[in-house]
Each structure stands twice: as C-alpha cells, then as structure tokens.
Amino acid sequence: MEDYPRDLLELEARFSTEAACREYLFALRWPEGFRCPRCGNQKAWPVSEMLWECASCHRQLSVTAGTIFQDSRLSLTLWFRAAWWVTSQKNGVSAMGLQRGLGLKSYKTAWAMLHKLRRAMVRPGRDRLQGRVEADEAFVGGEEGVHGRQTETKAMIAVAVEEDGEGIGRIRMRRRKASCRSSRTR
C-alpha cells in the first residue's frame, strides 16, 4: 500500500487521532471490507473502539490482534509516530534517540517499541543472500572483564554480508542459540 506520509506534517495531519489510526488499521486488515475469518460473513458491528463482532457467528475481532500493537497500553498515535520515526531516519535509530524523539519517560518502553518495530520490518520469505557472502560470529554481553568465549552468559551473534562490487550489499544478522556453539569454547 503506497499510502504512507512523506513527512512529519503529513503524519500528524493524517494520524493525529486514535480513530484515524484505527480506520487505517481496519483498511489494512480488511481491504475489501470486513470478513469474518471463522464464518466468512461480511457484516459486523463495533463492540468498542477496537473490537468488532461478526453479525453471524458473534466472533469478536480487534484491528490490532496479531500485530505489534496487540496488548499495548500505548496509544496508536504514539505507535504510528514511532514507526514513522524509525523508518524515516537515514542512519537508523537507537532506543535512546526514540525515547528523546517521542518524549517517552521510560527507556525500557522505547527499547521494547524499537525492537517490536524492527522485528515487524523483517520481510518473511525474503530472498537469500547471493554471490560471494562473508560470514563471521561474535560473542556479546556477559560478565565484565571476562574475554573471548570464557562465559556461557554471552550471546553468539552471526553476521553474513553479501558483496556488492567494491562495497557491502545486503546483511543478515541473527542471535544463535547456545547449543550452536562449537567445541572451541574453552
């Protein structure tokens, strides 16, 4: 859907109310109008601001169910601002930058929002890296002063980079499970 605000003024004009955000999510979820996933009925009525009930089987559905907004106590307007902020920054966003940019009181909230948004931006079924690919691993975290692979509390991060001529192409990064560690740990 090429229906995205190009700048902050457009974002604020379009998504300044919870109702506008809900209408947008409704249109994304049911582009041809409401359709119950259980019975296929096309008639429903609103039960609350977020909840719709099928007129036939009485199943209740939320426009945020199955999304990063589900069970969040934060407003949709704040979530939409965060999504715009994260996707419009040229050099990426840190949790601290998101906290400052949105005026959030809690770093923990900004960190959780940022990670939910990052997970949502990964396209399922995306193309595999092609051509010449370089891969490496690193361990991060753990106790201070402990180096290398000497601690089980460190997380293994694997990175693969696709060559693109003289530069770097696409990148894939993933945290690896502890069971993936090689026998070189000591």
C-alpha positions in Angstrom: 0.0 0.0 0.0 1.7 3.2 -1.2 -0.2 5.3 1.3 2.5 6.5 3.6 3.1 10.0 5.0 6.2 11.6 3.4 7.0 14.0 6.2 6.1 14.7 9.8 3.4 17.3 8.9 1.6 14.7 6.8 1.9 12.1 9.5 0.4 14.5 12.1 -2.4 15.7 9.8 -3.4 12.1 8.9 -2.8 10.2 12.2 -3.4 12.7 14.9 -6.3 10.8 16.5 -6.8 7.2 17.7 -9.8 7.0 15.4 -7.8 7.8 12.3 -5.2 5.2 13.3 -7.9 2.5 13.8 -9.5 3.3 10.5 -6.2 2.9 8.8 -5.6 -0.5 10.5 -9.1 -1.6 9.6 -8.4 -0.8 5.9 -5.1 -2.7 6.0 -6.7 -5.7 7.7 -9.9 -5.8 5.6 -9.1 -4.0 2.3 -12.4 -5.2 0.7 -14.4 -4.6 3.9 -14.9 -6.7 7.0 -14.9 -10.5 6.5 -15.1 -12.9 9.5 -12.2 -15.4 9.4 -14.5 -18.0 11.1 -17.7 -17.9 9.0 -16.9 -15.6 6.1 -19.7 -13.2 6.9 -19.3 -9.6 5.8 -21.5 -7.9 8.4 -20.2 -6.7 11.8 -20.8 -4.1 14.3 -18.4 -2.3 16.6 -18.4 -3.5 20.2 -15.8 -1.0 21.4 -13.3 1.4 19.8 -11.0 -1.5 18.9 -13.4 -4.5 18.8 -15.7 -5.7 16.1 -18.3 -8.5 16.4 -19.4 -10.7 13.5 -23.2 -10.4 13.0 -23.4 -14.1 12.1 -21.2 -16.2 14.5 -20.6 -13.4 17.1 -16.8 -13.8 17.0 -15.1 -10.7 18.3 -12.1 -9.3 16.4 -9.7 -6.5 17.1 -8.0 -4.4 14.4 -4.8 -4.8 16.4 -4.9 -8.5 17.0 -1.8 -10.3 15.7 0.1 -7.0 15.3 2.8 -5.3 17.3 0.1 -3.1 18.8 -1.8 -6.0 20.4 -2.0 -5.8 24.2 -0.1 -2.5 24.2 -1.2 0.2 26.6 0.4 2.9 24.4 -1.7 4.9 22.1 -1.9 4.1 18.4 -0.9 7.7 17.6 2.3 7.2 19.6 3.0 3.8 17.8 2.4 5.5 14.4 4.8 8.3 15.3 7.4 5.7 16.4 7.0 3.7 13.2 7.4 6.9 11.1 10.4 8.0 13.1 12.2 4.6 12.8 11.6 4.3 9.0 12.4 7.9 8.1 15.8 8.2 9.8 18.7 7.9 7.4 21.2 6.4 9.8 18.9 4.3 12.0 17.5 4.9 15.4 18.7 4.0 18.9 16.3 3.4 21.8 17.6 6.5 23.4 17.0 8.5 20.3 13.5 7.1 20.0 12.9 8.0 23.7 14.0 11.6 23.2 12.3 12.0 19.8 8.9 10.9 21.1 9.3 12.3 24.6 8.9 8.9 26.3 9.6 8.8 30.0 10.9 5.3 30.0 14.0 3.9 28.2 12.6 0.4 28.6 9.4 1.4 26.7 11.4 2.9 23.9 13.6 -0.2 23.7 10.6 -2.5 23.6 8.9 -0.4 20.9 12.0 -0.2 18.8 12.6 -4.0 18.9 9.0 -4.7 18.0 9.2 -2.3 15.1 12.5 -3.9 13.9 11.0 -7.4 14.0 8.0 -6.2 12.1 10.2 -4.7 9.4 11.8 -8.1 8.5 10.0 -9.4 5.4 9.1 -13.1 5.8 10.3 -15.2 2.9 12.9 -12.6 1.9 15.5 -13.5 -0.8 18.6 -15.4 0.3 21.9 -13.7 0.0 23.6 -14.4 -3.3 27.1 -14.4 -4.9 30.0 -14.0 -2.6 29.0 -13.9 1.0 31.2 -13.4 4.0 30.2 -14.6 7.5 31.5 -14.2 11.0 30.5 -14.6 14.6 31.0 -12.7 17.7 30.1 -13.0 21.4 28.5 -10.1 23.2 27.3 -9.4 26.7 28.2 -11.4 29.7 30.3 -10.5 32.8 32.6 -7.5 32.6 36.3 -8.4 32.5 35.7 -11.9 31.0 37.0 -12.1 27.5 36.5 -14.3 24.5 34.4 -17.4 24.8 35.0 -17.9 28.5 31.5 -17.4 29.7 28.2 -19.1 29.0 26.2 -15.8 29.6 27.5 -14.3 26.3 25.2 -14.3 23.3 26.6 -15.5 19.9 25.7 -13.2 17.1 26.2 -14.5 13.5 26.6 -12.0 10.7 26.5 -12.6 6.9 27.3 -9.9 4.4 26.7 -10.0 0.6 29.4 -8.4 -1.5 28.2 -5.8 -3.9 31.1 -4.8 -6.2 33.5 -2.8 -4.1 31.0 -2.3 -1.3 28.7 -4.1 1.1 25.4 -5.4 -0.1 22.6 -6.9 2.0 23.3 -8.0 5.5 21.7 -10.7 7.7 22.3 -10.9 11.4 20.9 -13.4 13.9 21.4 -14.4 17.5 22.5 -18.0 17.6 21.4 -20.4 20.4 23.9 -21.6 22.9 23.7 -25.1 21.5 25.2 -23.8 18.2 28.5 -23.1 19.9 31.4 -25.0 18.6 33.7 -27.2 20.6 36.2 -24.4 20.7 34.5 -22.8 23.7 37.5 -23.4 26.1 
